[in-house]
């Protein structure tokens, strides 16, 4: 689990460091036999996460098969003042000489509409959390900067801003993308994660 602080801020404040030190240096206490040993640890962890989660962005990161998945962790508190962690849809990266967002080669091209629900002439062929390769079916060249709606399967839509990076073929273009709302970001991450998981299962079945 990692904590992502704001730019130049220290990883943990002095109060947080003192708090962690108090936890790890606290002498073991005798426990009643009917009390689960995890209970005290759970209470300490809840307190620590409550302190961190209020100010920091927490994530659970995994590294396997030259890929890096970063799951955001959300601290949820129920009506009984009990805290739990929930995993959000991850960012997925490919690792190599440098790390870059994982790109999904779409099994079927996805249509992009303009902000007025009209066909843009663009269809997404490859997709990542911050970019896409598209095919343009109209004459001329597509707009360099435009607001679009990506139509996902099952009727979901992702509103995004697309900016032209370069032409990569006679009718193919590379765009960066930026989602317009938090809901769009989560929808896109969840779709990519579902496709990534499905491909991983297919690979495992073949192997």
PATILUM-221398 format. One record per atom (N, C-alpha, C): residue number from 1; residue in three letters; atom name; x, y, z. Coordinates in pm, whole numbers, plus 50000, padded with zeros to 5 digits. Each point is the difference from the previous one (the first is absolute). Last residue first. Layout:
BEGIN
NUM; ALA; CA; X; Y; Z
...
This chain:
BEGIN
207; UNK; N; 49747; 47890; 47856
207; UNK; CA; 50124; 49950; 50057
207; UNK; C; 49981; 49873; 50078
206; UNK; N; 49628; 50225; 49817
206; UNK; CA; 50082; 49947; 49890
206; UNK; C; 50127; 49937; 50055
205; UNK; N; 49722; 50223; 50302
205; UNK; CA; 49932; 49879; 49953
205; UNK; C; 50081; 49933; 49889
204; UNK; N; 50142; 50420; 50170
204; UNK; CA; 50023; 49893; 50097
204; UNK; C; 49939; 49869; 49956
203; UNK; N; 49922; 50383; 49740
203; UNK; CA; 50141; 49961; 49990
203; UNK; C; 50030; 49884; 50094
202; UNK; N; 49575; 50193; 50024
202; UNK; CA; 50015; 49928; 49873
202; UNK; C; 50143; 49950; 49983
201; UNK; N; 49903; 50274; 50368
201; UNK; CA; 49940; 49868; 50017
201; UNK; C; 50015; 49917; 49874
200; UNK; N; 50142; 50446; 49985
200; UNK; CA; 50089; 49923; 50088
200; UNK; C; 49945; 49859; 50020
199; UNK; N; 49739; 50308; 49759
199; UNK; CA; 50115; 49958; 49922
199; UNK; C; 50095; 49915; 50084
198; UNK; N; 49636; 50192; 50222
198; UNK; CA; 49953; 49898; 49906
198; UNK; C; 50115; 49948; 49914
197; UNK; N; 50084; 50358; 50293
197; UNK; CA; 49978; 49878; 50075
197; UNK; C; 49957; 49887; 49908
196; UNK; N; 50044; 50429; 49814
196; UNK; CA; 50131; 49950; 50039
196; UNK; C; 49986; 49866; 50073
195; UNK; N; 49609; 50234; 49894
195; UNK; CA; 50060; 49944; 49880
195; UNK; C; 50136; 49939; 50030
194; UNK; N; 49784; 50223; 50350
194; UNK; CA; 49923; 49881; 49964
194; UNK; C; 50059; 49933; 49876
193; UNK; N; 50184; 50412; 50134
193; UNK; CA; 50035; 49894; 50095
193; UNK; C; 49925; 49870; 49967
192; UNK; N; 49900; 50388; 49751
192; UNK; CA; 50134; 49952; 49967
192; UNK; C; 50041; 49885; 50092
191; UNK; N; 49591; 50214; 50092
191; UNK; CA; 49993; 49929; 49872
191; UNK; C; 50137; 49941; 49963
190; UNK; N; 49975; 50273; 50382
190; UNK; CA; 49933; 49873; 50023
190; UNK; C; 49991; 49918; 49872
189; UNK; N; 50178; 50440; 49982
189; UNK; CA; 50090; 49909; 50072
189; UNK; C; 49936; 49862; 50016
188; UNK; N; 49731; 50337; 49812
188; UNK; CA; 50107; 49961; 49909
188; UNK; C; 50095; 49902; 50067
187; UNK; N; 49660; 50185; 50264
187; UNK; CA; 49941; 49914; 49898
187; UNK; C; 50107; 49949; 49904
186; UNK; N; 50123; 50317; 50326
186; UNK; CA; 49975; 49869; 50061
186; UNK; C; 49943; 49902; 49898
185; UNK; N; 50067; 50447; 49863
185; UNK; CA; 50129; 49937; 50030
185; UNK; C; 49979; 49860; 50056
184; UNK; N; 49623; 50268; 49931
184; UNK; CA; 50055; 49954; 49872
184; UNK; C; 50132; 49927; 50022
183; UNK; N; 49800; 50209; 50368
183; UNK; CA; 49923; 49881; 49961
183; UNK; C; 50051; 49942; 49869
182; UNK; N; 50183; 50406; 50158
182; UNK; CA; 50048; 49887; 50079
182; UNK; C; 49926; 49871; 49962
181; UNK; N; 50035; 50373; 49621
181; UNK; CA; 49944; 49991; 50135
181; UNK; C; 50056; 49877; 50071
180; UNK; N; 50144; 50122; 49557
180; UNK; CA; 49947; 50129; 50045
180; UNK; C; 49951; 49997; 50144
179; UNK; N; 50420; 49725; 49733
179; UNK; CA; 49859; 49990; 50034
179; UNK; C; 49952; 50132; 50062
178; UNK; N; 50394; 49925; 49636
178; UNK; CA; 49982; 50038; 50140
178; UNK; C; 49851; 49995; 50029
177; UNK; N; 50398; 49830; 49597
177; UNK; CA; 49865; 50022; 50049
177; UNK; C; 50002; 50036; 50147
176; UNK; N; 50318; 49984; 49503
176; UNK; CA; 49995; 49990; 50145
176; UNK; C; 49856; 50021; 50042
175; UNK; N; 50140; 49802; 49510
175; UNK; CA; 49949; 50108; 50083
175; UNK; C; 50031; 49974; 50147
174; UNK; N; 50127; 49833; 49450
174; UNK; CA; 50020; 49981; 50143
174; UNK; C; 49952; 50125; 50074
173; UNK; N; 49858; 49763; 49496
173; UNK; CA; 50057; 50112; 50075
173; UNK; C; 50013; 49961; 50147
172; UNK; N; 49889; 49808; 49443
172; UNK; CA; 50013; 49973; 50142
172; UNK; C; 50075; 50113; 50071
171; UNK; N; 49913; 49918; 49517
171; UNK; CA; 49878; 50047; 50065
171; UNK; C; 50005; 49980; 50152
170; UNK; N; 50390; 49916; 49738
170; UNK; CA; 49923; 50078; 49904
170; UNK; C; 49873; 50057; 50061
169; UNK; N; 50366; 49915; 50355
169; UNK; CA; 49966; 49922; 49882
169; UNK; C; 49913; 50085; 49908
168; UNK; N; 50155; 50162; 50417
168; UNK; CA; 50077; 49877; 50004
168; UNK; C; 49970; 49908; 49881
167; UNK; N; 49988; 50552; 50207
167; UNK; CA; 49941; 49907; 49905
167; UNK; C; 50087; 49875; 49995
166; UNK; N; 49960; 50326; 50443
166; UNK; CA; 50066; 49982; 49871
166; UNK; C; 49914; 49908; 49912
165; UNK; N; 49847; 50225; 50413
165; UNK; CA; 50145; 49990; 50021
165; UNK; C; 50071; 49990; 49866
164; UNK; N; 49494; 50203; 50191
164; UNK; CA; 50077; 49930; 49899
164; UNK; C; 50149; 50005; 50031
163; UNK; N; 49582; 50009; 50353
163; UNK; CA; 50093; 50091; 49935
163; UNK; C; 50092; 49921; 49907
162; UNK; N; 49495; 49967; 50302
162; UNK; CA; 50103; 49935; 49921
162; UNK; C; 50085; 50104; 49929
161; UNK; N; 49633; 49927; 50442
161; UNK; CA; 50063; 50097; 49911
161; UNK; C; 50115; 49930; 49929
160; UNK; N; 49521; 49782; 50220
160; UNK; CA; 50144; 50026; 50005
160; UNK; C; 50040; 50115; 49908
159; UNK; N; 49588; 49642; 50235
159; UNK; CA; 50022; 50132; 49944
159; UNK; C; 50147; 50037; 50017
158; UNK; N; 49727; 49517; 49970
158; UNK; CA; 50107; 50072; 50068
158; UNK; C; 50019; 50133; 49930
157; UNK; N; 49589; 49585; 50052
157; UNK; CA; 50068; 50108; 49928
157; UNK; C; 50108; 50061; 50088
156; UNK; N; 49665; 49512; 49942
156; UNK; CA; 50075; 50097; 50080
156; UNK; C; 50069; 50102; 49910
155; UNK; N; 49726; 49598; 49867
155; UNK; CA; 49940; 50133; 50006
155; UNK; C; 50073; 50102; 50084
154; UNK; N; 50126; 49531; 49884
154; UNK; CA; 49894; 50007; 50103
154; UNK; C; 49948; 50141; 50023
153; UNK; N; 50478; 49990; 49774
153; UNK; CA; 49895; 49899; 49997
153; UNK; C; 49902; 50019; 50117
152; UNK; N; 50237; 50443; 49853
152; UNK; CA; 50046; 49870; 50045
152; UNK; C; 49887; 49898; 49985
151; UNK; N; 50138; 50501; 49784
151; UNK; CA; 49890; 49908; 50026
151; UNK; C; 50056; 49861; 50034
150; UNK; N; 50180; 50535; 50038
150; UNK; CA; 50038; 49865; 49961
150; UNK; C; 49888; 49905; 50040
149; UNK; N; 50031; 50546; 49886
149; UNK; CA; 49939; 49899; 50087
149; UNK; C; 50036; 49863; 49945
148; UNK; N; 50233; 50536; 49970
148; UNK; CA; 49941; 49881; 49941
148; UNK; C; 49933; 49914; 50106
147; UNK; N; 50260; 50507; 49852
147; UNK; CA; 49929; 49932; 50107
147; UNK; C; 49921; 49886; 49938
146; UNK; N; 50476; 50240; 49808
146; UNK; CA; 49855; 49987; 49995
146; UNK; C; 49946; 49926; 50122
145; UNK; N; 50456; 50189; 49684
145; UNK; CA; 49953; 50006; 50139
145; UNK; C; 49848; 49996; 49998
144; UNK; N; 50237; 49958; 49591
144; UNK; CA; 50111; 49977; 50093
144; UNK; C; 49955; 49992; 50145
143; UNK; N; 49705; 49851; 49554
143; UNK; CA; 50035; 50117; 50081
143; UNK; C; 50109; 49965; 50100
142; UNK; N; 49983; 49710; 49546
142; UNK; CA; 49914; 50030; 50115
142; UNK; C; 50049; 50121; 50078
141; UNK; N; 50064; 49938; 49459
141; UNK; CA; 50061; 49955; 50125
141; UNK; C; 49910; 50036; 50118
140; UNK; N; 49849; 49889; 49469
140; UNK; CA; 50083; 50097; 50071
140; UNK; C; 50063; 49938; 50123
139; UNK; N; 49547; 49777; 49852
139; UNK; CA; 50107; 50058; 49918
139; UNK; C; 50078; 50103; 50080
138; UNK; N; 49768; 49585; 50258
138; UNK; CA; 49958; 50114; 49920
138; UNK; C; 50119; 50051; 49917
137; UNK; N; 50024; 49639; 50327
137; UNK; CA; 49932; 49957; 49878
137; UNK; C; 49954; 50115; 49912
136; UNK; N; 50392; 49847; 50396
136; UNK; CA; 49915; 50112; 49959
136; UNK; C; 49941; 49969; 49863
135; UNK; N; 50223; 49724; 50458
135; UNK; CA; 49986; 50003; 49854
135; UNK; C; 49901; 50109; 49966
134; UNK; N; 50345; 49928; 50452
134; UNK; CA; 49868; 50005; 49939
134; UNK; C; 50011; 49991; 49847
133; UNK; N; 50257; 49926; 50522
133; UNK; CA; 50026; 50004; 49856
133; UNK; C; 49865; 49986; 49932
132; UNK; N; 50135; 50197; 50518
132; UNK; CA; 49932; 49906; 49910
132; UNK; C; 50051; 50017; 49858
131; UNK; N; 50077; 50142; 50586
131; UNK; CA; 50019; 50018; 49857
131; UNK; C; 49924; 49897; 49919
130; UNK; N; 50044; 50022; 50492
130; UNK; CA; 50031; 50138; 49965
130; UNK; C; 50021; 50022; 49850
129; UNK; N; 49883; 49577; 50223
129; UNK; CA; 49937; 50096; 50090
129; UNK; C; 50031; 50145; 49963
128; UNK; N; 49984; 49648; 49605
128; UNK; CA; 50065; 49994; 50130
128; UNK; C; 49933; 50103; 50090
127; UNK; N; 49926; 49728; 49482
127; UNK; CA; 49955; 50087; 50109
127; UNK; C; 50085; 49978; 50124
126; UNK; N; 49905; 49908; 49415
126; UNK; CA; 50079; 49967; 50119
126; UNK; C; 49968; 50103; 50107
125; UNK; N; 49744; 50026; 49620
125; UNK; CA; 50055; 49868; 49970
125; UNK; C; 50084; 49947; 50116
124; UNK; N; 49573; 50386; 49900
124; UNK; CA; 50119; 49961; 50077
124; UNK; C; 50039; 49858; 49968
123; UNK; N; 49747; 50383; 49688
123; UNK; CA; 49976; 49875; 50071
123; UNK; C; 50130; 49959; 50068
122; UNK; N; 49746; 50466; 49738
122; UNK; CA; 50110; 49931; 50067
122; UNK; C; 49952; 49870; 50065
121; UNK; N; 49725; 50338; 49782
121; UNK; CA; 50083; 49940; 49896
121; UNK; C; 50118; 49923; 50057
120; UNK; N; 49626; 50222; 50233
120; UNK; CA; 50121; 50082; 49982
120; UNK; C; 50084; 49953; 49883
119; UNK; N; 49444; 49984; 50137
119; UNK; CA; 50120; 49922; 49965
119; UNK; C; 50119; 50092; 49973
118; UNK; N; 49629; 50176; 50339
118; UNK; CA; 50008; 49972; 49857
118; UNK; C; 50127; 49919; 49971
117; UNK; N; 49837; 50204; 50430
117; UNK; CA; 49950; 49865; 49969
117; UNK; C; 49999; 49969; 49851
116; UNK; N; 50191; 50392; 50221
116; UNK; CA; 49858; 50016; 49967
116; UNK; C; 49936; 49867; 49958
115; UNK; N; 50469; 50053; 50104
115; UNK; CA; 49931; 50042; 50121
115; UNK; C; 49850; 50021; 49978
114; UNK; N; 50243; 49645; 49685
114; UNK; CA; 50041; 50133; 50045
114; UNK; C; 49914; 50040; 50120
113; UNK; N; 50129; 49480; 49898
113; UNK; CA; 49907; 50105; 49961
113; UNK; C; 50056; 50135; 50042
112; UNK; N; 50206; 49478; 49895
112; UNK; CA; 50014; 50126; 50074
112; UNK; C; 49901; 50101; 49942
111; UNK; N; 50065; 49418; 50011
111; UNK; CA; 49959; 50126; 49938
111; UNK; C; 50022; 50118; 50094
110; UNK; N; 50273; 49516; 49969
110; UNK; CA; 49898; 50071; 50077
110; UNK; C; 49974; 50137; 49938
109; UNK; N; 50195; 49480; 49823
109; UNK; CA; 50019; 50145; 50006
109; UNK; C; 49883; 50066; 50074
108; UNK; N; 50158; 49505; 50113
108; UNK; CA; 49912; 50064; 49902
108; UNK; C; 50014; 50151; 50017
107; UNK; N; 50285; 49732; 50245
107; UNK; CA; 49949; 49891; 49917
107; UNK; C; 49906; 50050; 49892
106; UNK; N; 50412; 50293; 50211
106; UNK; CA; 49857; 49975; 50016
106; UNK; C; 49953; 49886; 49909
105; UNK; N; 50465; 50107; 50252
105; UNK; CA; 49958; 49991; 49860
105; UNK; C; 49855; 49954; 50003
104; UNK; N; 50272; 50262; 50400
104; UNK; CA; 49911; 49891; 49960
104; UNK; C; 49973; 50010; 49851
103; UNK; N; 50417; 50178; 50345
103; UNK; CA; 49909; 50029; 49889
103; UNK; C; 49920; 49876; 49963
102; UNK; N; 50288; 50229; 50453
102; UNK; CA; 49966; 49881; 49923
102; UNK; C; 49896; 50035; 49894
101; UNK; N; 50353; 50366; 50203
101; UNK; CA; 49867; 49942; 50017
101; UNK; C; 49979; 49879; 49908
100; UNK; N; 50500; 50096; 50150
100; UNK; CA; 49899; 50074; 49924
100; UNK; C; 49864; 49935; 50022
99; UNK; N; 50571; 50013; 50166
99; UNK; CA; 49863; 49958; 50028
99; UNK; C; 49902; 50085; 49920
98; UNK; N; 50516; 49855; 49858
98; UNK; CA; 49927; 50101; 50075
98; UNK; C; 49857; 49950; 50018
97; UNK; N; 50296; 49696; 49845
97; UNK; CA; 50103; 50102; 50018
97; UNK; C; 49942; 50118; 50076
96; UNK; N; 49674; 49667; 50078
96; UNK; CA; 50108; 49967; 49907
96; UNK; C; 50115; 50093; 50027
95; UNK; N; 49442; 49874; 50145
95; UNK; CA; 50134; 50031; 50046
95; UNK; C; 50103; 49952; 49899
94; UNK; N; 49448; 50167; 50019
94; UNK; CA; 50095; 49903; 49949
94; UNK; C; 50139; 50044; 50045
93; UNK; N; 49500; 50106; 50242
93; UNK; CA; 50118; 50045; 49928
93; UNK; C; 50079; 49880; 49949
92; UNK; N; 49488; 50184; 50222
92; UNK; CA; 50080; 49886; 49955
92; UNK; C; 50114; 50052; 49914
91; UNK; N; 49622; 50163; 50412
91; UNK; CA; 50077; 50043; 49884
91; UNK; C; 50092; 49885; 49964
90; UNK; N; 49538; 49886; 50268
90; UNK; CA; 50140; 50043; 49999
90; UNK; C; 50041; 50075; 49874
89; UNK; N; 49527; 49962; 50311
89; UNK; CA; 50056; 49946; 49875
89; UNK; C; 50141; 50057; 49982
88; UNK; N; 49852; 49976; 50504
88; UNK; CA; 49942; 50056; 49879
88; UNK; C; 50062; 49934; 49877
87; UNK; N; 49927; 49831; 50537
87; UNK; CA; 50087; 50015; 49884
87; UNK; C; 49923; 50064; 49886
86; UNK; N; 49938; 50037; 50558
86; UNK; CA; 49941; 49953; 49875
86; UNK; C; 50097; 50028; 49886
85; UNK; N; 50001; 49949; 50580
85; UNK; CA; 50061; 50048; 49878
85; UNK; C; 49929; 49941; 49880
84; UNK; N; 49829; 50127; 50527
84; UNK; CA; 50041; 49894; 49909
84; UNK; C; 50059; 50065; 49876
83; UNK; N; 49814; 50109; 50556
83; UNK; CA; 50061; 50040; 49873
83; UNK; C; 50034; 49876; 49917
82; UNK; N; 49628; 50157; 50410
82; UNK; CA; 50094; 49898; 49955
82; UNK; C; 50053; 50039; 49862
81; UNK; N; 49648; 50216; 50282
81; UNK; CA; 50138; 50052; 50011
81; UNK; C; 50104; 49894; 49970
80; UNK; N; 49520; 49963; 49939
80; UNK; CA; 50048; 49953; 50130
80; UNK; C; 50145; 50041; 50025
79; UNK; N; 49759; 50086; 49588
79; UNK; CA; 49929; 50068; 50107
79; UNK; C; 50042; 49959; 50139
78; UNK; N; 50363; 49956; 49606
78; UNK; CA; 49857; 49973; 50006
78; UNK; C; 49938; 50070; 50121
77; UNK; N; 50438; 50101; 49661
77; UNK; CA; 49960; 49985; 50140
77; UNK; C; 49850; 49981; 50007
76; UNK; N; 50446; 49956; 49628
76; UNK; CA; 49857; 50013; 50020
76; UNK; C; 49969; 49977; 50147
75; UNK; N; 50431; 50115; 49638
75; UNK; CA; 49968; 49968; 50138
75; UNK; C; 49852; 50031; 50025
74; UNK; N; 50288; 49862; 49542
74; UNK; CA; 49909; 50098; 50058
74; UNK; C; 49964; 49954; 50141
73; UNK; N; 50403; 49918; 49592
73; UNK; CA; 49935; 49951; 50121
73; UNK; C; 49915; 50112; 50059
72; UNK; N; 50213; 49860; 49479
72; UNK; CA; 49975; 50101; 50103
72; UNK; C; 49925; 49937; 50117
71; UNK; N; 50343; 49745; 49658
71; UNK; CA; 49860; 50008; 50044
71; UNK; C; 49984; 50112; 50102
70; UNK; N; 50356; 49839; 49593
70; UNK; CA; 49991; 50087; 50117
70; UNK; C; 49853; 50021; 50035
69; UNK; N; 50355; 49654; 49699
69; UNK; CA; 49862; 50040; 50025
69; UNK; C; 49996; 50079; 50130
68; UNK; N; 50376; 49819; 49606
68; UNK; CA; 49983; 50067; 50129
68; UNK; C; 49854; 50045; 50010
67; UNK; N; 50335; 49622; 49698
67; UNK; CA; 49889; 50094; 50010
67; UNK; C; 49987; 50050; 50143
66; UNK; N; 50293; 49641; 49819
66; UNK; CA; 50037; 50127; 49936
66; UNK; C; 49885; 50100; 49997
65; UNK; N; 49956; 49585; 50238
65; UNK; CA; 50000; 49980; 49854
65; UNK; C; 50026; 50131; 49925
64; UNK; N; 49895; 50122; 50479
64; UNK; CA; 50010; 49863; 49952
64; UNK; C; 49995; 49996; 49849
63; UNK; N; 49930; 50329; 50472
63; UNK; CA; 50094; 49993; 49887
63; UNK; C; 50015; 49854; 49960
62; UNK; N; 49648; 50361; 50308
62; UNK; CA; 50051; 49867; 49970
62; UNK; C; 50088; 50007; 49877
61; UNK; N; 49764; 50347; 50411
61; UNK; CA; 50069; 49980; 49873
61; UNK; C; 50051; 49858; 49986
60; UNK; N; 49633; 50350; 50274
60; UNK; CA; 50058; 49867; 50009
60; UNK; C; 50059; 49969; 49864
59; UNK; N; 49885; 50496; 50263
59; UNK; CA; 49984; 49906; 49890
59; UNK; C; 50063; 49867; 50036
58; UNK; N; 49822; 50538; 50191
58; UNK; CA; 50057; 49869; 50027
58; UNK; C; 49977; 49909; 49880
57; UNK; N; 50030; 50551; 50135
57; UNK; CA; 49941; 49906; 49906
57; UNK; C; 50071; 49868; 50019
56; UNK; N; 49936; 50391; 50393
56; UNK; CA; 50082; 49941; 49896
56; UNK; C; 49916; 49917; 49903
55; UNK; N; 49823; 50228; 50391
55; UNK; CA; 50082; 50100; 49932
55; UNK; C; 50077; 49944; 49882
54; UNK; N; 49697; 49746; 50291
54; UNK; CA; 49937; 50130; 49995
54; UNK; C; 50076; 50100; 49916
53; UNK; N; 50150; 49548; 50096
53; UNK; CA; 49900; 50010; 49894
53; UNK; C; 49933; 50135; 49991
52; UNK; N; 50325; 49883; 50346
52; UNK; CA; 50059; 50015; 49867
52; UNK; C; 49895; 50030; 49894
51; UNK; N; 49859; 49922; 50445
51; UNK; CA; 50089; 50117; 49999
51; UNK; C; 50056; 50025; 49861
50; UNK; N; 49738; 49617; 50068
50; UNK; CA; 49916; 50118; 50013
50; UNK; C; 50083; 50127; 49996
49; UNK; N; 50218; 49586; 50005
49; UNK; CA; 49941; 50028; 49869
49; UNK; C; 49911; 50123; 50006
48; UNK; N; 50188; 49849; 50405
48; UNK; CA; 50104; 50047; 49910
48; UNK; C; 49943; 50039; 49864
47; UNK; N; 49712; 49803; 50313
47; UNK; CA; 50038; 50134; 50044
47; UNK; C; 50105; 50060; 49908
46; UNK; N; 49867; 49556; 49924
46; UNK; CA; 49890; 50092; 49971
46; UNK; C; 50037; 50143; 50036
45; UNK; N; 50300; 49660; 50118
45; UNK; CA; 50002; 50026; 49856
45; UNK; C; 49890; 50096; 49960
44; UNK; N; 50016; 49857; 50445
44; UNK; CA; 50113; 50086; 49971
44; UNK; C; 50005; 50035; 49852
43; UNK; N; 49676; 49693; 50140
43; UNK; CA; 49969; 50132; 50054
43; UNK; C; 50113; 50099; 49968
42; UNK; N; 50064; 49550; 49882
42; UNK; CA; 49896; 50062; 49917
42; UNK; C; 49967; 50140; 50047
41; UNK; N; 50296; 49737; 50255
41; UNK; CA; 50064; 50045; 49877
41; UNK; C; 49899; 50070; 49910
40; UNK; N; 49836; 49800; 50388
40; UNK; CA; 50079; 50119; 50032
40; UNK; C; 50067; 50056; 49876
39; UNK; N; 49754; 49600; 49943
39; UNK; CA; 49914; 50111; 50038
39; UNK; C; 50079; 50127; 50027
38; UNK; N; 50163; 49543; 49887
38; UNK; CA; 49994; 50101; 49894
38; UNK; C; 49923; 50125; 50044
37; UNK; N; 50045; 49602; 50271
37; UNK; CA; 50123; 50079; 49998
37; UNK; C; 49997; 50109; 49894
36; UNK; N; 49561; 49812; 50259
36; UNK; CA; 50080; 49968; 49882
36; UNK; C; 50123; 50089; 49997
35; UNK; N; 49740; 49834; 50447
35; UNK; CA; 50013; 50118; 49914
35; UNK; C; 50092; 49966; 49884
34; UNK; N; 49900; 49713; 50382
34; UNK; CA; 49882; 50009; 49915
34; UNK; C; 50002; 50123; 49909
33; UNK; N; 50342; 49898; 50327
33; UNK; CA; 49999; 49892; 49901
33; UNK; C; 49881; 50009; 49907
32; UNK; N; 50237; 50432; 50218
32; UNK; CA; 49910; 49895; 50045
32; UNK; C; 49990; 49896; 49891
31; UNK; N; 50447; 50290; 50034
31; UNK; CA; 49863; 50007; 49951
31; UNK; C; 49919; 49887; 50062
30; UNK; N; 50480; 50311; 50089
30; UNK; CA; 49931; 49873; 50016
30; UNK; C; 49855; 50017; 49957
29; UNK; N; 50377; 50306; 49778
29; UNK; CA; 49923; 49989; 50122
29; UNK; C; 49934; 49863; 50006
28; UNK; N; 50458; 50257; 49748
28; UNK; CA; 49889; 49906; 49989
28; UNK; C; 49931; 49988; 50136
27; UNK; N; 50253; 50457; 49868
27; UNK; CA; 50026; 49863; 50045
27; UNK; C; 49877; 49913; 49990
26; UNK; N; 50127; 50422; 49678
26; UNK; CA; 49915; 49970; 50116
26; UNK; C; 50022; 49856; 50045
25; UNK; N; 50192; 50232; 49609
25; UNK; CA; 50084; 49983; 50119
25; UNK; C; 49920; 49965; 50124
24; UNK; N; 49801; 50082; 49565
24; UNK; CA; 50096; 49890; 49982
24; UNK; C; 50085; 49977; 50124
23; UNK; N; 49672; 50354; 50001
23; UNK; CA; 49936; 49871; 49974
23; UNK; C; 50104; 49888; 49998
22; UNK; N; 50145; 50446; 50042
22; UNK; CA; 49932; 49959; 50123
22; UNK; C; 49938; 49861; 49983
21; UNK; N; 50195; 50208; 49625
21; UNK; CA; 50103; 49955; 50094
21; UNK; C; 49937; 49950; 50130
20; UNK; N; 49720; 50198; 49683
20; UNK; CA; 50043; 49868; 49954
20; UNK; C; 50105; 49943; 50096
19; UNK; N; 49860; 50437; 50086
19; UNK; CA; 49890; 49907; 50023
19; UNK; C; 50039; 49858; 49959
18; UNK; N; 50295; 50357; 49912
18; UNK; CA; 49996; 49973; 50143
18; UNK; C; 49894; 49895; 50032
17; UNK; N; 50021; 50155; 49559
17; UNK; CA; 50118; 49919; 50031
17; UNK; C; 50003; 49963; 50148
16; UNK; N; 49667; 50295; 49860
16; UNK; CA; 49972; 49866; 49949
16; UNK; C; 50118; 49906; 50028
15; UNK; N; 50048; 50453; 50113
15; UNK; CA; 49899; 49939; 50086
15; UNK; C; 49971; 49857; 49957
14; UNK; N; 50281; 50263; 49731
14; UNK; CA; 50069; 49956; 50122
14; UNK; C; 49902; 49934; 50095
13; UNK; N; 49875; 49966; 49489
13; UNK; CA; 50028; 50110; 50091
13; UNK; C; 50069; 49945; 50124
12; UNK; N; 50051; 49768; 49512
12; UNK; CA; 49916; 50000; 50120
12; UNK; C; 50035; 50122; 50084
11; UNK; N; 50182; 49984; 49570
11; UNK; CA; 49914; 49883; 49988
11; UNK; C; 49904; 49992; 50117
10; UNK; N; 50165; 50488; 49869
10; UNK; CA; 50063; 49874; 50043
10; UNK; C; 49900; 49887; 49992
9; UNK; N; 49951; 50413; 49660
9; UNK; CA; 49974; 49969; 50138
9; UNK; C; 50072; 49872; 50039
8; UNK; N; 49980; 50213; 49553
8; UNK; CA; 50120; 50016; 50081
8; UNK; C; 49977; 49967; 50148
7; UNK; N; 49631; 49850; 49670
7; UNK; CA; 50129; 50040; 49944
7; UNK; C; 50112; 50007; 50101
6; UNK; N; 49570; 49804; 50197
6; UNK; CA; 50004; 50112; 49908
6; UNK; C; 50146; 50035; 49971
5; UNK; N; 49897; 49495; 50134
5; UNK; CA; 49984; 50134; 50054
5; UNK; C; 50001; 50105; 49891
4; UNK; N; 49889; 49459; 50043
4; UNK; CA; 50049; 50096; 49902
4; UNK; C; 49977; 50140; 50054
3; UNK; N; 50065; 49458; 50180
3; UNK; CA; 49936; 50128; 50026
3; UNK; C; 50060; 50102; 49906
2; UNK; N; 49939; 49421; 50007
2; UNK; CA; 50082; 50120; 49988
2; UNK; C; 49916; 50123; 50032
1; UNK; N; 50034; 49422; 50063
1; UNK; CA; 49915; 50119; 50000
1; UNK; C; 50087; 50122; 50000
